[in-house]
Amino acid sequence: MSNIRVIASYYTQITLARLTELLDLPPDAAERTLCKLVTDKTVKAKIDRPAGIVNFKQKQTADQTLNEWSGDLGKMLGLIEKTSHLINKVSLNG
């Protein structure tokens, strides 16, 4: 299991085929092991099964998470403001 942690520290993206090769496990066992580590929050990853790709993400600090949320909130407020402007524009013309 620690092998996946090592792989996650070096890769941001890897194919499932290459992951199974590096782990020397059958595909089902490699995917099961990866899923267990993700659910245990040991590794942060997303699996794109149709494409056969695993995307690893590095764990974020609390500050990084808050900054990301702040940026997303700023984008959302911008969209709300734009939508409100368009609604007002239509209601004044209509």
ZITA-V653945 format. One record per helix or strand. SS is the DSSP state (A for helix, B for strand). FROM is the first residue (numbers start at 1). LEN is the number of residues. If there is no record, write none. Layout:
BEGIN
ss=SS from=FROM len=LEN
ss=SS from=FROM len=LEN
END
This chain:
BEGIN
ss=A from=2 len=9
ss=B from=13 len=3
ss=A from=16 len=8
ss=A from=27 len=13
ss=B from=44 len=5
ss=B from=53 len=5
ss=A from=62 len=32
END
